């Protein structure tokens, strides 16, 4: 049977683009459809613009520190419009880079929503044409969701909207306690917005190491974010030129903007999956095996649409493993163990492996942890603290987890992650000479356990 394409990819985000261009570079005939902008969540409305906003928001404190170091600083207010023009130009540039990567590898792209007609047929909704493909890869990602609430949640925005704000709000409420809520709380606070954050649970960043998230929460509050845990929105109305919010803790307030950072859901609605043998899970995610293959042998899925580990580098790896498996005859599973990641709060949190709580439930452990005022800030009388922590197996001495709360923790955990992924023991950490004076030298100089469990 002959097909129009060897591979047709639905979704032009990080995972889909990587799989498409690597398969095409290897000689496959590849088509790719994207209904929005090439680059997907990470490049257009996620990691990249978010990180640029993190940079923008950090200068206020940097300038304050510079003053105390003896500099004369002539800083004005933050100009959102100026920043937004530059941000949009950068996103346009990156989108062009993605288009170039695809074209140069011979991938044919379609600016259209694509749906599935059957196990080998795709319909391009823009013009109604159909294309056939031997293999189909679904890489449609996810999207932010508002709570299913009694009040009108459409009064609040989601993370996709934040990059297109015409002006910065003066007063903002952020609902949620996960990655996105905490990152934007720090960003907006740094840009001078008066930020209140509601989280329904007992402590933000559920699932991360307790000591690490406690320190992040303390520092966020010290930086000026007004965090209310155990608090949710009860009611919300347009009132007094803003959004009036009644909270479960009895408080009421009017905010210029409300951001719902209350989770994301896989983009599987209306894809035509019912025309194929692809199965969905409870959260609407596509169910795949270790090789990213769905129940329909010709259809694979990677990235956030499968709701495995929702991180860009993981989607890229899943895309590469898919190409290796299907086009290079080398069945390759993606390793989802020991993935380092960072939360770009202020200060950042870098983490890999088991939290102290998870490890303690698994086996006897030693915990090596230290929290201190870093030299750069302590010199000018700042109270901010950082934390370095290793969770170690008592039986094998293997480092099971590493948690860092500090400026540039994301950079540090990338490197600590290499050792931990290789199965390094605490003794091997200790064999490494410290780089002095740095914050991360503490990772190789903690001699006695802080506690054992
Ligand atoms: P998360 O799932 O991390 O957080 C969602 C938050 O919203 C949780 O605090 C959750 O509370 C709360 N919540 C959920 N539903 C409701 C509701 N109905 N009412 C009130 N609160 C609610 O999602 P995010 O959107 O923050 O991030 C999605 C994913 O994107 C992350 O898991 C991560 O994989 C990825 N990401 C990674 C980043 C990075 O690597 N730096 C940055 C941004 C995103 P509860 O804890 O009680 O469930």
Boltz pocket constraint, residues with backbone or C-beta under 6 A from the ligand:
constraints:
  - pocket:
      binder: B
      contacts: [[A, 146], [A, 147], [A, 148], [A, 175], [A, 176], [A, 177], [A, 178], [A, 179], [A, 180], [A, 181], [A, 183], [A, 199], [A, 200], [A, 201], [A, 205], [A, 206], [A, 232], [A, 261], [A, 262], [A, 263], [A, 264], [A, 309], [A, 310], [A, 311], [A, 341], [A, 342], [A, 343], [A, 344]]
      max_distance: 6.0
